[in-house]
Amino acid sequence: MRWRIKFEYIFTTVGGFIDIEAPSYEAAERYSLDLDVYVVSIKPILRV
């Protein structure tokens, strides 16, 4: 499943998005812990 991680750099308002492939929300959350940014949200990307 694809996940979109919205992030912001610490102490700034600059941010962005990262799209990743992970089998579950927990795996996406583990991936986000390795980033050196403040994670705002992790949401699934639904393709129709």
Stockholm file with secondary structure:
# STOCKHOLM 1.0

chainA/1-48         MRWRIKFEYIFTTVGGFIDIEAPSYEAAERYSLDLDVYVVSIKPILRV
#=GR chainA/1-48 SS CEEEEEEECTTSSCEEEEEEECSSHHHHHHHHHTSSSEEEEEEECCCC
#=GC SS_cons        CEEEEEEECTTSSCEEEEEEECSSHHHHHHHHHTSSSEEEEEEECCCC
//
